[in-house]
Amino acid sequence: MRASYDALVDLFASFENFLSGLSIYAGVPPTPALTSVLVKIIVELISTLALATKQVKQGRFSKFVLVTTTVD
């Protein structure tokens, strides 16, 4: 169980690193194209969190993280 939560912490750390890189867009006037990309990114993050939540509830999160990190 501890491995699952460690994997979850690693996932959130990855999200934090990725999202901090997006902060450069905060000073850029939004265009329709930029807005579209940012919405797609947020949707994917939410989808990933939903999948991770489902896996944690089923007790399979560490296996999920191993699969997704080797694919990326």
Backbone bond lengths (Angstrom), bond angles and torsions (degrees), N, CA, C in turn:
res aa  C-N    CA-C-N  psi(-1)  N-CA   C-N-CA  omega(-1)  CA-C   N-CA-C  phi
1 M - - - 1.442 - - 1.533 110.53 -
2 R 1.315 117.25 -38.14 1.466 121.33 -179.86 1.530 110.36 -61.46
3 A 1.318 117.33 -38.43 1.466 120.97 179.14 1.518 110.84 -61.87
4 S 1.325 116.97 -37.27 1.457 120.56 178.51 1.517 111.18 -62.94
5 Y 1.320 116.02 -43.27 1.461 118.95 -179.11 1.529 111.48 -72.80
6 D 1.322 117.39 -33.69 1.460 119.82 173.93 1.531 110.39 -63.17
7 A 1.317 116.27 -40.08 1.464 120.65 177.80 1.523 110.37 -65.54
8 L 1.321 116.88 -37.44 1.460 120.78 178.03 1.527 110.69 -65.30
9 V 1.315 117.19 -41.46 1.465 121.26 176.88 1.525 109.89 -62.06
10 D 1.322 116.97 -41.72 1.467 120.82 177.24 1.525 111.26 -62.56
11 L 1.330 116.89 -39.60 1.462 120.52 178.50 1.524 110.73 -62.91
12 F 1.333 116.69 -44.96 1.460 119.74 178.66 1.525 111.36 -65.35
13 A 1.312 117.72 -35.88 1.461 120.63 176.59 1.523 110.44 -63.90
14 S 1.323 116.83 -38.73 1.463 120.52 176.75 1.523 111.01 -64.40
15 F 1.334 115.90 -42.33 1.467 119.87 176.42 1.527 110.18 -60.29
16 E 1.322 116.57 -44.32 1.464 120.44 -179.04 1.527 110.84 -60.44
17 N 1.321 116.62 -46.28 1.466 120.59 179.51 1.527 111.10 -61.81
18 F 1.317 116.03 -43.84 1.460 120.16 -179.40 1.519 110.97 -65.23
19 L 1.331 116.91 -47.25 1.455 120.80 -177.43 1.523 112.48 -68.00
20 S 1.315 117.56 -31.18 1.466 118.92 177.97 1.524 110.50 -65.73
21 G 1.320 116.80 -31.44 1.462 120.31 175.20 1.516 112.88 -67.26
22 L 1.318 115.90 -26.25 1.459 119.88 178.43 1.525 112.92 -77.48
23 S 1.331 117.11 -10.78 1.460 120.14 -177.40 1.527 112.35 -62.84
24 I 1.321 117.07 -20.69 1.471 118.94 178.94 1.526 111.60 -65.10
25 Y 1.328 116.71 -22.46 1.451 120.07 178.90 1.522 112.89 -78.93
26 A 1.326 117.48 -8.78 1.462 120.99 -179.41 1.519 111.29 -64.08
27 G 1.326 118.21 -31.96 1.458 121.87 -179.29 1.514 114.35 -91.13
28 V 1.314 117.03 -0.30 1.458 121.62 -177.83 1.527 109.00 -96.22
29 P 1.323 117.09 132.26 1.468 118.07 176.69 1.535 109.89 -60.83
30 P 1.336 116.83 130.06 1.470 118.78 -176.54 1.528 112.22 -68.22
31 T 1.307 113.87 134.80 1.462 120.82 172.88 1.521 106.73 -110.90
32 P 1.316 117.65 163.25 1.471 118.62 177.02 1.532 112.60 -57.18
33 A 1.315 117.79 -38.35 1.467 120.69 -179.71 1.528 111.04 -66.93
34 L 1.335 117.28 -43.98 1.459 121.19 178.98 1.522 110.60 -64.63
35 T 1.315 116.28 -43.11 1.461 120.62 178.18 1.522 110.76 -59.69
36 S 1.307 116.81 -42.79 1.461 121.46 179.53 1.529 111.32 -61.74
37 V 1.315 117.36 -44.71 1.461 121.36 179.96 1.518 110.41 -65.04
38 L 1.326 117.58 -44.31 1.457 120.69 -179.47 1.526 111.41 -64.13
39 V 1.325 117.55 -38.33 1.465 120.86 177.27 1.525 109.95 -64.50
40 K 1.324 117.24 -42.67 1.475 120.57 178.20 1.524 110.87 -61.97
41 I 1.321 117.38 -40.04 1.465 120.94 178.63 1.518 110.21 -63.23
42 I 1.327 117.13 -46.20 1.464 120.85 -179.34 1.525 110.62 -63.76
43 V 1.312 117.47 -40.60 1.467 120.73 178.13 1.528 110.52 -61.70
44 E 1.323 117.42 -42.79 1.466 120.49 178.96 1.524 111.60 -65.90
45 L 1.326 117.08 -39.54 1.467 119.72 177.15 1.521 111.07 -62.95
46 I 1.321 116.80 -44.04 1.464 120.42 178.53 1.522 110.56 -64.23
47 S 1.324 117.26 -40.92 1.467 120.58 177.64 1.522 111.20 -62.21
48 T 1.319 116.49 -41.49 1.461 120.77 178.36 1.522 111.00 -64.58
49 L 1.326 116.48 -42.11 1.463 119.76 177.33 1.527 111.41 -63.67
50 A 1.328 116.85 -39.29 1.466 120.11 178.12 1.525 110.70 -63.66
51 L 1.309 116.83 -43.58 1.465 120.84 178.57 1.531 110.75 -65.13
52 A 1.328 116.59 -42.36 1.464 120.16 178.67 1.524 110.37 -63.30
53 T 1.321 117.30 -41.01 1.466 121.22 178.32 1.521 110.46 -60.80
54 K 1.316 116.21 -44.07 1.459 120.76 179.09 1.528 110.71 -61.80
55 Q 1.339 116.04 -42.91 1.462 119.84 -179.16 1.527 111.46 -66.79
56 V 1.334 117.01 -39.31 1.466 120.12 178.27 1.523 109.79 -62.91
57 K 1.324 116.64 -43.30 1.462 119.99 179.86 1.521 111.41 -62.98
58 Q 1.328 117.12 -30.13 1.460 120.96 179.85 1.534 111.77 -91.37
59 G 1.336 116.67 -1.95 1.459 120.60 177.68 1.507 114.38 75.31
60 R 1.333 117.46 24.41 1.465 120.29 -177.02 1.517 112.32 -121.47
61 F 1.314 118.10 22.26 1.460 119.62 -172.82 1.519 113.24 -64.68
62 S 1.310 118.55 -42.67 1.460 119.76 -176.91 1.530 110.71 -61.75
63 K 1.329 118.34 -35.61 1.465 121.11 176.21 1.520 110.21 -67.13
64 F 1.347 117.55 -40.05 1.466 122.55 178.16 1.516 110.16 -59.94
65 V 1.323 117.95 -46.04 1.461 121.87 -178.26 1.510 110.39 -65.61
66 L 1.308 118.34 -40.27 1.465 120.40 178.81 1.518 110.90 -61.66
67 V 1.314 117.40 -40.65 1.460 121.19 -179.70 1.517 110.75 -68.75
68 T 1.339 118.63 -47.04 1.454 120.55 -175.93 1.527 111.85 -70.73
69 T 1.320 118.31 -32.44 1.470 118.62 -179.78 1.524 111.21 -75.32
70 T 1.310 118.53 -28.43 1.460 119.53 178.33 1.515 111.51 -79.33
71 V 1.334 117.70 -25.93 1.461 121.71 179.03 1.510 110.41 -75.66
72 D 1.340 117.54 -40.77 1.457 121.87 -178.27 1.500 108.38 -70.32
